[in-house]
Amino acid sequence: MSSDGTSVKVLKLPEVLDLNAASRLHEQVLAHKGEDIDIDASDVTRVGAQCIQVLLAAAKSWRAEDQNFKVQPASDVFIKTLQLLGISDEAMLPKEMLK
C-alpha cells in the first residue's frame, strides 16, 4: 500500500531486456501511468541501454507527477549494468546500493 492507501502495482520484468524488448517495456510502463509502481527486476539476466532509458524516463515522469516509482528487487546483473552506465538514480537502484 502507498501512503495514500492505494495499492502499488508491480511490473515484473522479463529475463532479457534488449532492444527488442524496449518497445514492449514502454507500453507496459505506460499502462500504469498515474499509479504508484514497483518494477521487479529480480529475474533480469541481460539489460540494454534502450530499456534503461525507458525506465529512467518513466522514473522522471512519475516523480514529476508525485507518483512512486521504484525498481526493487533487482538482480545483480541489473544493478551492475546501471552502475556500469553511471546511473545512480534512487528510483532505479535500491538504497543500499547507493552507499
N, C-alpha and C positions, 0 to 999 in steps of 0.2 A: 504494500500500500504506500502511496505517496503521502506527503504531509497534508494534502487536502482531502484525503480519504478515498481517492480514486485508485484503482489498481494499476500497477505498472505493467505494460506489455513487454513480452520477451521475444526477441527475434533471434533465433538460433541460426548461426552462420554455418555454411557447409565447410567441408574439409579444404576444398580448393577455391580460393578467391583470386582468379586470374582475370585477364582481360575479358574473356568470355562471360564471366560472372558479374562484371561491373554493371551492366545494364539491368540485369535481374535484381541485383542488390539495390540499385537506385529505386526501382519500382517497389520493392519490399519496404524500404525505409519510408518512402513517400506515403505508403499505405497507412503508416502510423502517425502521420503529421497531425499535430495538435494533441498528441497523447504523450505521457511520460513513457520512455522506452529504455529497456536494458538490452544490450547487444551481448549475446552469449557467443564468445569466440573460442570456447574451450576445445572444440574439435578441429580448429584450423591448423592445417599442416603446410599450407602454401598460400601466401598472400602477395598480390602485386600492388604496385603503386596506384593503379586506377581505382581499385576497391578502397584503398586507404583514403584516396581523395574523396570518394563518395561519403565515407564515414566522417571525415573531417568537416566536409561541407554540411553534413547533417548535424553534427555536434554544434557547429556555429549557428546554424539556423534555429535549432532547438533552444540554445541559450538566448538568442535574440527574442524569442517568444516566451521566455521564462519557463520553459519546459525542461524536465530532467531527461538527460541523455547520457548513458554511460556504457562503456564496454567492460563487462565483468560478469563471469570469469573470462579469462583469456589464456590461450595456450602459450607455452614458451616461445614457439615459433612466431606467433602473432606479436608478442611483446618484443622479441629480439628484432623483428623486422621494423617495428616502429622506432626502436632505439637506433637501428642502423640508418634509418632515414632522418634521424634527428628530431623525431616528434616526441614532445613531452607534454602534450595536451592532457589535462586532468580528466577529461571526458573519455579519452582514448586509452589511457593506462591506469591500472589500479594504483591507488595512492601509495601503497607500499613499494611500488616500482619507481616512484618519482624521487625517492630519497637518495 
